[in-house]
Structures are given as structure tokens and as C-alpha cells.
């Protein structure tokens, strides 16, 4: 699979027939109308970017209405189940950390969540034997490739969306984030760093699986060489390297291969925003505008939205009866949704 240019595949969406165990039949609905999970288990391993520790992770298919759940294991035994939900956020320093009341945490979840949400996977268990999702190459590319390899399976119930009903804005000095009503999922992210290597960058996209694969998934995290010593002293970035991070000196990019995209820095911030917005608990119908933001701002916007019962509602996707070939790069059409507050 190539990552640039036109990458449109025609495919039939297949799903397990409810009446015959093991039999697979043609879906009778447009892609996006039903909940999904991954086709089979996915095993991944790598290093934690902050801990520097080795990590093994298994993604498991999950039933309808599971959402994303992290199963933290120790010596082969599950010791905690942590939902990917903004109510479980414990820390937002350089990454998004989730945790439960017992003190078990799992960090750097944003790239994996962005891959799941970006490819429209609704339900997944993530079994992990460490306190941090592996950084892989600093982007979501490895997760996307692994999901594409096993495929995405439709489930028996309609997909549920979080529909933004009115503007919600969070301001923190010259940083701000805003959610507004929109018929699809739109992201508009702007960053501004006082270095000519980055400067002011802005990217706006109507997000769907094709856009995510081609424009966002391979964008890597980045950091400044001048901050390395202080990060190490704080116990952070212990696993960072030129293999998983764009490293910026005062006057140049340290990575020999350079950048993967024009404006790779803002593209990675879009990736982070995708992962953080997934903590709302489902795919979103709305437009998100972020200026000079990051994990903390993204999470505060989600918290503010969900705290206002008049600002959002849950809607179910329509059911479409005709079996049709679907372009897997196309996102869900946001029309004729039925309200569902349950």
C-alpha cells in the first residue's frame, strides 16, 4: 500500500452472517452504518518512548459497544481494565496517560487511538504488558499497516456517533480549541513554534480513512535537542531516538532522511488530536479547530463538551438495505441520523 497520491481501493465489505456460524456474506449496508472491530488478533512489540522499556501488545477483536479498552497485564495476568475515556485521563504531559483508581496507568495512547479511530474501528481490546503503548516509528503507520493486514469486520449493531449541537470553546492564554456542529468530521489544526524549522503551520481536512492513511498516519512526533537533558532528568523521553522522533537542533533537522511530508509537524498534531478526541467515547460529527494546542487542550475541549448535556447528543447511523461495492477510503455520510440518548 502506498502512502501518497491517490490510494483508492474498491472492495466489498463482508461481515459474519448472524444466522450461520463461520459463514461470511455480503454486507447490505454502506460502510459506516454498522459498528466494527478488527478482523483478528494483532501482536505488536516495541519500546516506550518515555520509559525506554520493552512493550508487548495484543489487539483483540471486541463485541459491539465495547469501545476501546486497555487490558494491563503483569506476568500474564490482567491487573486492570482501563477504558479509553476522557474520564480516565490521569496525565497530559507530553502524552496522554489513562489510569484507574488503583493507580494503574497506560500512557502514550494517542497514536494507537488515532489509528483505530482514523480507520473507523469502533471496538477493540488492547492487552499490554507495560505502562506505555510502544512508540514504533513515532507515527501511527505501524498500527495502520497491522490493522489493514487483518482487515476490519462489521458487527451486528448500528454505529453510534457523538453529534456536536452547539459551539464549545476552551481558551488558555493564546491557545484555544473549539468544537462546532458539522455534518461529518472536520479537523483544522494550527501550530506556531518560534523556530524557522517549524514556524506557523495550519492544516484543515475533512477526515476519512483515506485522508488519514495518506495525509496523517505517517507523521512523526518531534522534539528539540535543547530539551533532551531536562526531559531525561524528569524521567521522560528515555526511549526517544532518531528512529522514532523528528529531532530538531537550533538550525537543522537531525534525521538523515528529513521529513516525510510537507508540514509534517502540524500533521502530527492532527494525529494527536484524532487520538485525544477519540476519548469522547465514539466517532464524532463535528468540526474541531485548534490553535497552539496539544494534549491538554484537546482533552479539556472533550471534557467541556461532555459536561454540557445541551452541547451534544448520541445518534445512530442509518440502515441501508442494498448491497453495494464501497470505496474503503471514503468516510461515513452524515445524513438522516436518528437521535439516541441512551
N, C-alpha and C positions, 0 to 999 in steps of 0.2 A: 504494500500500500504506500503510495507516495503521499507526501505531506504538503505539497504546494500545488498551485494551479487548480484546475478543475478535477475534482475527485468524486464523481457521481457514479454510484453503482445502482443498477436496477435489481431488485430482489423481491422474492415473495417472503412475507412474514409468516412463519409457521408457529404453531403452538400445540401443546398437548391437548388432545381431544378429551373432554371431560368424561365421555361415555366409554372409552376404550383405553385401558391402561397401556402405556407404551406406544400407542398409535399417534402419529403426528399428522395433522391435517392443515389445510389452508385456512389462514385467518380470514374471517368475514368482516373485518373492521379495518379502517385506516390505521396506520401506525400512530400511536399516541393515544388511542381510545382506551386501551387496557393497561393495567399495571404490568410491570416487567421485573424479571430478575436475570441473573447471569445463567448461561446455558449449563455450566457445570463448575466444579471447584477450580480455583486458580491458586497455585502456590507461587509465592514471591519471596525473595530474600534480599537483604541489602544492609545498609548502615544508617543509623540515626544521625542526622546532620548535627544535632546539638549534643547528644550523648556520646557519639562516636562508637556506640555499641552495636554488635551484630543483631539483626532483626529477622525473624522468620514470620511470615504472614500467610494465612489461607483465607481466600474469599469464598464464601459458601452461598449457594442459592438460598433464597428465603421466600416464605409464603406472602400472600397479599397482606398489606397494611403493616408489614414489619418495619419498613423504613430502613435506615442504616443503623446497625448496632455493632459496637466493638466488643468482642469477647476476649478479655485479657486473660492469658493463661500463664501459669507458673509450674514448671516441671510437669507439663502435660495435663494440668488440671485448670479448669476455668475458675478464676477467682473473682471476676467481676464482669457484669454486662452493662455497658455504658451506651445509651442512645446518642446518636449524632443529633443533638437537640440543643438549641441555644441556652436552655435552662441548665445544662450540664457544663457550660463553659467555666473553666477554673482559672485560666491564664491566657493572655493575649500578647505576651512579649515576644515579638519576632515570629511567632507561630500561634496557631490555635490549639489550645490544650483543653480536653474534656476530662471530666472526672466524676466520681460518685462520692457519697457522703463518708465512705470508709477511707478515703484518701488515695484510692487507686486512680491513676490518670493515664491518658494516652494523648500524645502530642503530635504536632505536625500533621494533622489530619486533613488539611485543606486541599492538598493536591489530589489525594485519592478521592475525596468527596467531590471535587470538581470534575474528575474523570467520570464518576458514576452519574452525577447529575448532567454533565455535558453530553453523555451518550444516552440519556433517558433511561437509566437503570433505576428503578424505584425501590427495590428491596434487596438487601444484601447483609449477610453477617460477615464481619471481619474479625477473624481469630488471629490474635497477635501475641507473641511471647515476650514482648518488651514494652516499654512505656512510650514508644515513639514509632510512627509509621516510617518505613525506610525512605530515604530521600531519593533513591535511584539516581537519575541524572539531573535532578533539580527541577524537573518539569513533571507533567502528567503523562508523558509519552509512553513510558513503560506500562502504566496501568491501562491506557487506551489500547495498546497493542495486545495485552493479555486478554482484555475483555473482547476485543474483536476476534481473537483466536477461538474462544469458546462460544461466542455468539450471545445473543440476548433472547430470552424466552418470554413470551407473553403468558400472563396469568388470567384467571377467570373473572376478575372484577374490574370495574372502570377505574381509570386513573383519576386521582383527586388532585386538584390544584389549589394553591393559595392565591386568591384573586385580590389584588390591591384595589380598594374602593375610593380612597382619597389620599392626597399627598401627605407623606410623613417625612419630616426633615430633622436631622440632628446636626448641630453646629458645635465645633470645638476650635475656637480661635479662627484661623484662616482655613481650617479643614471642615468639610461638610459632606454629608451624604443625604440623598433624598430618594424615596420611592414614590412613584406616581402611577395612576391607573394606565394600563396598556393592554392591548388585545393579545400580545404574545409575551416574549421575554427579551427585553432590550437592556443592554449594558452600555454605559457611557462613563469611561474612567479617565481621569486626568491626573497626572503627576507633575511635580515640579521640584527638581533637585538642583542645588546650586553648584553644578559642575557641567562644563560643556560636553562631557561624555554622555550626559542624560538630558539635562535642561527640562524644558516643558514639553510633555508628550500627552497626547489625547487620542483615544480610540473609542469609537462607538460602533456597536454591532447589534444586529437583530440575531439573537443567538439561536442556533440549532446544532444538531450533531455534526453536520458538515463544516459549519463555521468553526466549531470547537476543534475538530480534528485538524483542519487546515490552517487556522489562524491563531490558535491559542495553545493547544496541547503541548507543543514542544518548547514553549517559552520558559526559560530557566530562572530560578531565584538568583539574586545578586547581592553583593555586599562590597564594602570598601575595605581595602587593605589597612587603612589607618585605624579601623575599629577592631582589628583582629585581637590585639593584646587584651583590650578591655573585655571583649566577649569571652575570651578564654578564662580570664580571671573570674568572670561571672558564671563559669561552667556552661557556656553556650558555644555553639559553632565548633565543637570538638571534632566533629566528623566532616566538616566542610573542606572541600578541595577543589582544584580546577576541574575535576571530573563531575562535580555536581553543583557548582556555583559560578556565576559570572563574577570574576574578581576585578575590581576597579582600583588602579593606582591613581595618583593625582592627575596623570596626563595620558593614561592609556589603559586599554583593556588587557588584562594579563593572559587570558585564554588564547592559546595559539590559533585556534580556529575562528576566533572572532565571534560575531553574533549570528544567530540562526535566522532572525527576521529583522527587517527594519523596525525600529522602535520595540525591540524585544522586551525592554524594561516595563513599558506600560502594558504590553501583552501579558506579562507575568502577573501584574497587578489585577488584570481582568480575570486571570486564572484563579488567583487568591479570592477575589470577590465571588466567583462562582462557588468555590468551596465553602466560604463563610455563609453565603445566602442559603446554601443547602441546609443549614442549621435551622431554618424556618420549619422544616419538617415535611417538605414536599416541593414539587416543581412550582414555580411562581409565574403568575400572569401579572406582569408589571414592568415598569422601566426603572432602572437604578442608575442614578447619577452620583458619582463620587469624585470629589476634588481634594487632592493631597491626603487621601485616606489610607487605611490599612486595616489590619485585622480588628483592631479595637473599634474603629468607626463602623466597619461592616456589621459587627456583632451588635453594637448599640442601635443601629438602624433596625435590625431584625427584632431586637427586644422591644423597641418603641412601637413597631408595627403590631406585634402580637399583643402588647399590653392594651391596645385601643381596639375594643370589640367592634367599633364602627368603622375601622380603617380597612378591614379585610373580611373575607368570607371564604368558605371552602366550597368549591364547585366540582362537579363530576363531569368527565368528558362525555360527549355524545356517543351513542352506539350507531355504527354504520354497517348496514347488512351486506352490501355487495363485496365479494372478494375481488381485490384489485392488486396489481403489482405496485409496490411503493418504492420510492427513492429514499434509501436509508439516510441520505444526507439532509432530508427535509424534516423540519420540526413539526410539532403539533399545530394544526389550525385551531385558533382560539375563537370558535363560534358556537353559539347555541349550547352553552354550558348550563347545567342545572345546579341551582344552589343546594348546598348540603351542609348544614351547620353541625351535623352530628360528628 
